[in-house]
Structure formats: C-alpha cells, structure tokens
Amino acid sequence: MFKNMDIAKAMELHLGEIFSELPKMPKFVKNVRRAPTRHFSLSQQDTELALKNALRYVPDKWHTKLAPEFLDELLTTGRIYGYRFRPPGQITAEAIDQYKGNCIEGKAFQLMIDNNVDFDVALYPYELVTYGETGQVCQNWMQFRLIKKYLETLTCDQTLVVESGHPLGLFMSSPEAPRAIITNALMVGCFDDQENWHRAMALGVANYGQMTAGGWMYIGPQGIIHGTYSTILNAGRAKLGIPADKNLSGYLFVSSGLGGMSGAQGRAAEIAGGVAIISEVDYSRIQTRLDQGWISKVTEDAQEAFELAKACQEQKESIAVAFYGNIVDLLEFAVKNNIAIDLLSDQTSCHAPYEGGYCPQGISFEERTALLKSGHAGFKEMVDASLRRHYEMIKILAERGTYFFDYGNSFLKAVYDAGVREICKNGKDPLDGFTFQSYVEDIMGPLLFDYGYGPFRWVCLSGKEEDLLKTDRAAMECIDPDRRFQDRDNYVWIKDAAKNKLVVGSKARIFYQDATGRMKIALKFNEMVRSEEIGPVMLGRDHHDTGGTDSPFRETANIKDGSNIMADMATQCFAGNAARGMSLVALHNGGGVGIGKAINGGFGLVLDGSRRVDEVIKRAIPWDVMGGVARRAWARNENSIETSMKYNELRRGTDHITLPFIADDKMVARLVSDAFEHMKK
Ligand SMILES: NC(=O)c1ccc[n+]([C@@H]2O[C@H](COP(=O)([O-])OP(=O)(O)OC[C@H]3O[C@@H](n4cnc5c(N)ncnc54)[C@H](O)[C@@H]3O)[C@@H](O)[C@H]2O)c1
C-alpha cells in the first residue's frame, strides 16, 4: 500500500495545499434555511465506508480530528457535508474579473457555482442544495473547494471531469472541447432506484443534480417564472378558451409550493394577469416570496384566501395570495363550499415525497421535519394517505369543471405509488399514462417543444445591470412578434422583464425561443461582446426543453410511439453538444421528477466574442434543439414534422432529418384486428 505522504506528493492540488491548517468550523448564519435530516439507514459496514470515502479528500494529518466530526454529520444529518470546509459567510456571484483563472470559462463557471449556493438563491445553501429539495451543486464542501481550485488552474487545453460532484481531475483536451464535463447520479439500470440512490448519496458516491443545480446553470426562480407563465397562459388558451391575444384576467389558478421552483407560481400568474392562491406549509418560504414581492397577501384562513381572490377576479385585477397551510385542506374547503377553480396544479416536491418533499395533511411543517428524523416508516403512510385524499379532492373539482394538470413534479406517479390504481389510464400501471394529463402532454409539448421553443437563458458575467438591459433589447430585436403567438408572448415577456424585477442573484434572463431564434440571439450577443458593447455572457438552458431530456412523466410526456421509456435523445444531446464545443456539458439522472424517472442534460456556453464561439453557436445551438424536434417528429408529432420539414429545406446540404411516413390508422387497425381474431381461433 502507498503511504499518504507519497500520495500527497503525487498531487499538486489537494486540500492540504489549499489550507495550511484545518479551517475553523464556520458559524452558521441564523435564519438561513437548513436541509432536513436525510434519514440515516446505512449499515455499520457502510458507515465505515462512507467515512473512509469522505476522508479521501483530506490529508491524513487531519483524519483523527475529522473522522468523529464527519461521523457525527452522517448520523445527525444523514450525509457528510464537510461543513468545516465551507467558506464562511455569504457566497455570491462576483463580477467575472474578480475570479482567478487561466481561461475565461474557468472564471465563468466559478461565478455560476457561487450563484448556486448564494443564501438568497439556494434552497439549503449550507447543504449545497440549490433547488428541488435535493438538487445539489456537489455532495460536500471538500468537493466544492477542489472544484473551485481546479477551475482556477484550468487552461483552454484541459477539461475538468466531475462525476456526481467529485472532481475526477483535469485531463488534456483541446480549445474546441468542453472545459467541463459533468455527470450526476448516473446509476446502473438494475440499481437505478430510490433506495440504492439513498444509500449511494449517504456513502458519498452519488449526487442528485436536478439539472441546473448540478449543471451550475441555476438563475433563481426567474428561470421557472417564464416557463410557468407560458404554461398557465397557454393552459388558459387551450382549456378555458382564452383568445391568443388575451391573458388570464378574471381567472383563478390554485396550486401548492412556494419553494425553489414552485415559488415562481404566484408571480407568473400575476404577470399573466390572473389571480393565484398558492398553498405553502413552510412559513420561511412564504416570507422569502413576500420579501421579493412575488406574493402580495398571506392568510391562514382558506375562506379569506378565496374571498380575496374572488374580489380581484371580479375587478379583473391580478394578485398572488399565499395560503399558509396544507394544499389538501385548501382543496377540501373549495370542494365543501363549491368554489370554482379554473386552473389547478401542484408543485410540492413529489419527485421525493418520502424524503420531505410532500408534507402530509394533519401535521405541521415542523412536525413533518421531526418525523423525518425519527419515524420514517409511519411518515410514509401519512404521506400516502394525504396523497390519496389530495387526489379525491382533485377528482371532485375536475368533475365540476376545473382543469387539473400535473406540473412535472411526479405528482400523478406519487398518487399511483400511494396505491391509487384508478389514476392509470389502463387501471393498473402508468405505462399508458394517467387519467389526468401532465402539462407537457397537453400544453407545453404540442404548443412549444414540438416547434423547438424552449428555455434560452443567459447570465451577464460582468454583473452589470446595463449589460442585462442591452441584451434584453438585443433579444427583442431578434424576435418577430408577428411570426407566431409563441413569439409574441416572448416578445412581451422580454419587453416587460426589467419592469417585472425578476433578477435574484446573478444578472440573468430567460425566455423561450426556437432553434433558429436561439442561434440568432446567441450570435448577436457574441457580436456585442466582440465589439465591447457588453462584457462576456454565459448561455445555457434548463432541462425543461425540447431535446435535452428524456422524462416520460414530463418533458417527453407527449411522445406516443413507445419510445418515451428510452433515454437515447438526452444522451445524444449531451454527446453532440460536447462534440460541437459547448463550454460545459452535463448529464443527470432524475432531474425534476426523481431518480430513475428521467435522464436529462444541459449545457453552458461562454460567449467571449471570438469567431471560434460564433462557429460553436452555429453548430451546437441548432443541434441542441433540433435533435429533440427530430425525435419528436419521428414519434409522429405533427408540429415537429412541420418544423423538421422546414428545417430540412433551410439547412439543405448541412443537416438532414429522417421523417416518418404515416401509416393509415384504419388499415393498420383492421389488419391487426383480423390477425388477433385469427390467433384466438
Ligand atoms: N414545472 C416545472 O417546470 C418544474 C421545474 C422544476 C421543478 N419542478 C418540480 O416541482 C417540484 C417543486 O420544486 P421546488 O424547487 O419548488 O421544490 P421545493 O422543495 O423547493 O418546494 C416545494 C414546496 O412545497 C411545499 N409543500 C410540500 N408539501 C406541501 C403540502 N402538502 N401543502 C403545501 N405545501 C407543501 C414545501 O414546503 C416546499 O416549500 C419538484 O418536484 C420539482 O422537481 C417542476
């Protein structure tokens, strides 16, 4: 066996180099939200393994001091976070020139990571959880420190490899290659489930990255506000008969969750002109949204909430009301009092209902937190009972005319897992989908993703407000609002973005565009960087998109050729983006819906103003989108076929999409029916 002394000598970069002495345990700032205890369930042998795994990051001279500390963290929080290595105090995204580095990408990524753990941005900053209850930047602060250090030394001939938060190291590549390649929680098929992931997380070998947490592209709830705005606005158009040039004025939207992503719901409904009541059990999250002005009223009284809403509906005024209480209680009140709800959804963290994502009816948020720590088995039964009751209320409201949609949080799947078989279309399993639709199946898929419309986000790395305003104006100039209603919605969105004060954390913006729109805007921004009109910009997206995500209960819910259980598209998207020179590529398991239920990827592209980056934009951005449109077209989605046909014409000589010939339904049905009749004989 090698001696630790030799191992230390063999590395130029390790925690012993970064710290001359063991850093002091930082003081925890009061009122910063802390992650609940993740149920500890490791065996004695696995506990030893987890300790040895964590100690790999620190020189042996500190092992006797750190081993008991790490063990205590594991036993009391369910994870080893290595709090001692967290930089003390607030961490915020600085202007890019404040970061050390040998290449612009290395500096840009540091800025993006810092934003993901900012007290004002992250859900549980001390536990590196950016959003979605469990979505982490990396597993622990030792990894965080090493990643930051690697990014300081990274050159444009190297690639940093990050596997589930662990920086495997720097490897020689080329300026055309990505500067960082990230994967998170990619588990081998037969182990790809919640139980094995829970063990792997506790052992310190898996990281649940959601998408923009572990892919370092989170831009605060603004990222989701726009998607939420689009979803409820288009739900109104498709289901309530609202004309394309009108908004949600006079209509009521009810949902739950004011957390990381769900926190966008009230504000999005307001921007869309509607009235929202959002239920939330954790007052600290309501307070955050109140402080931001994303919620205007709070009440614990369901009657008061609905009265406030009704008054605003009648006056055609928009308002976002927080109901401090459980969503099931709120819906029971609506059912009992025959209150008309136009649009209904849910955004509790149902991708992880038993990990604390769903607070059962009948107990407070604080009691739920205590139960998570002590009585996990009983807690699961409470969650299941609550989900069943929740479903009953939704069913009654839907029968009375409410349009309910699953918001991509695995709510319908959670209800099914709680024992409700009738929620499945085939009455037994989710293979043919659920009786209620997911918002992608019904709204976002056919109206947006099939055309290639999806999230286009950017961060002005200078940190200057004026750069953001300039990019807003430039993006508007690139959009023709009269092309389609999707373009008009996005034009209006960008026009009002600064007025709506959506920025939390880094100077970022988001809106939806299709493949050519995204490419055009990216080229324009890069030109502005080149002419020094603005500082460098980091482009990216979330996973809520056309091509980067295979997620049968969400992004790919409107894929009906049976391939919704395949993850080829997301994997190809990731590999293709790497091959075409994106600055950062990421591939994750579970983003948005939970482990084993999705494979999703993302990218980051640093616009440095160079001609090289112009070429990357032209190659990579259309691929990132059109790989998804092409797959949707092959699944016979009509709008995708139309988009792909136009693309084949537009990019003749460079790109070519295989299109499906459409079989005659009646001919196939008759033939198969005859064959089955024959087989019965
Ligand atoms: N629709 C989308 O585009 C989209 C995007 C990202 C995430 N998601 C999914 O939405 C879910 C929420 O994401 P998030 O980042 O907001 O998570 P989060 O955990 O930060 O927020 C969920 C909130 O729901 C509250 N809650 C839980 N049970 C409740 C109950 N019974 N009644 C009222 N409130 C309750 C929690 O206190 C929490 O604040 C996740 O499953 C996530 O994967 C959806």
The ligand as an SDF file (V2000), in Angstrom:
LIG
                    3D

 44 48  0  0  0  0  0  0  0  0999 V2000
  -42.8500   22.5090  -13.6220 N   0  0  0  0  0  0  0  0  0  0  0  0
  -41.6050   22.6760  -13.7730 C   0  0  0  0  0  0  0  0  0  0  0  0
  -41.1550   23.1780  -14.7750 O   0  0  0  0  0  0  0  0  0  0  0  0
  -40.7230   22.2700  -12.7080 C   0  0  0  0  0  0  0  0  0  0  0  0
  -39.4390   22.7490  -12.7340 C   0  0  0  0  0  0  0  0  0  0  0  0
  -38.6230   22.3840  -11.7540 C   0  0  0  0  0  0  0  0  0  0  0  0
  -39.0590   21.5620  -10.7650 C   0  0  0  0  0  0  0  0  0  0  0  0
  -40.2850   21.0570  -10.7840 N   0  0  0  0  0  0  0  0  0  0  0  0
  -40.7160   20.1370   -9.7610 C   0  0  0  0  0  0  0  0  0  0  0  0
  -41.6080   20.8280   -8.9030 O   0  0  0  0  0  0  0  0  0  0  0  0
  -41.3830   20.3850   -7.5850 C   0  0  0  0  0  0  0  0  0  0  0  0
  -41.1260   21.5650   -6.7050 C   0  0  0  0  0  0  0  0  0  0  0  0
  -39.8470   22.1290   -6.9680 O   0  0  0  0  0  0  0  0  0  0  0  0
  -39.2480   23.2160   -5.9750 P   0  0  0  0  0  0  0  0  0  0  0  0
  -37.8990   23.5530   -6.4640 O   0  0  0  0  0  0  0  0  0  0  0  0
  -40.1980   24.3020   -5.7650 O   0  0  0  0  0  0  0  0  0  0  0  0
  -39.1410   22.3330   -4.6550 O   0  0  0  0  0  0  0  0  0  0  0  0
  -39.1590   22.8310   -3.1730 P   0  0  0  0  0  0  0  0  0  0  0  0
  -38.9760   21.5900   -2.3690 O   0  0  0  0  0  0  0  0  0  0  0  0
  -38.2380   23.9520   -3.0190 O   0  0  0  0  0  0  0  0  0  0  0  0
  -40.6410   23.4120   -2.9670 O   0  0  0  0  0  0  0  0  0  0  0  0
  -41.7880   22.6180   -2.7500 C   0  0  0  0  0  0  0  0  0  0  0  0
  -42.6120   23.3090   -1.6810 C   0  0  0  0  0  0  0  0  0  0  0  0
  -43.8160   22.6000   -1.4370 O   0  0  0  0  0  0  0  0  0  0  0  0
  -44.1460   22.7650   -0.0550 C   0  0  0  0  0  0  0  0  0  0  0  0
  -45.0630   21.7030    0.3160 N   0  0  0  0  0  0  0  0  0  0  0  0
  -44.7840   20.3820    0.4610 C   0  0  0  0  0  0  0  0  0  0  0  0
  -45.8960   19.7110    0.7770 N   0  0  0  0  0  0  0  0  0  0  0  0
  -46.9080   20.6100    0.8260 C   0  0  0  0  0  0  0  0  0  0  0  0
  -48.2820   20.4980    1.0580 C   0  0  0  0  0  0  0  0  0  0  0  0
  -48.8600   19.3200    1.2910 N   0  0  0  0  0  0  0  0  0  0  0  0
  -49.0440   21.6300    1.0280 N   0  0  0  0  0  0  0  0  0  0  0  0
  -48.4800   22.8340    0.7600 C   0  0  0  0  0  0  0  0  0  0  0  0
  -47.1550   22.9960    0.5400 N   0  0  0  0  0  0  0  0  0  0  0  0
  -46.3870   21.8840    0.5500 C   0  0  0  0  0  0  0  0  0  0  0  0
  -42.8100   22.6670    0.6350 C   0  0  0  0  0  0  0  0  0  0  0  0
  -42.8250   23.2370    1.9200 O   0  0  0  0  0  0  0  0  0  0  0  0
  -41.8950   23.3980   -0.3360 C   0  0  0  0  0  0  0  0  0  0  0  0
  -41.7110   24.7420    0.0010 O   0  0  0  0  0  0  0  0  0  0  0  0
  -40.2330   19.3890   -7.6580 C   0  0  0  0  0  0  0  0  0  0  0  0
  -40.7370   18.0750   -7.7290 O   0  0  0  0  0  0  0  0  0  0  0  0
  -39.5510   19.7430   -8.8940 C   0  0  0  0  0  0  0  0  0  0  0  0
  -38.8290   18.6650   -9.4330 O   0  0  0  0  0  0  0  0  0  0  0  0
  -41.1370   21.4270  -11.7080 C   0  0  0  0  0  0  0  0  0  0  0  0
  1  2  1  0
  2  3  2  0
  2  4  1  0
  4  5  1  0
  4 44  2  0
  5  6  2  0
  6  7  1  0
  7  8  2  0
  8  9  1  0
  8 44  1  0
  9 10  1  0
  9 42  1  0
 10 11  1  0
 11 12  1  0
 11 40  1  0
 12 13  1  0
 13 14  1  0
 14 15  2  0
 14 16  1  0
 14 17  1  0
 17 18  1  0
 18 19  2  0
 18 20  1  0
 18 21  1  0
 21 22  1  0
 22 23  1  0
 23 24  1  0
 23 38  1  0
 24 25  1  0
 25 26  1  0
 25 36  1  0
 26 27  1  0
 26 35  1  0
 27 28  2  0
 28 29  1  0
 29 30  1  0
 29 35  2  0
 30 31  1  0
 30 32  2  0
 32 33  1  0
 33 34  2  0
 34 35  1  0
 36 37  1  0
 36 38  1  0
 38 39  1  0
 40 41  1  0
 40 42  1  0
 42 43  1  0
M  CHG  2   8   1  16  -1
M  END
$$$$
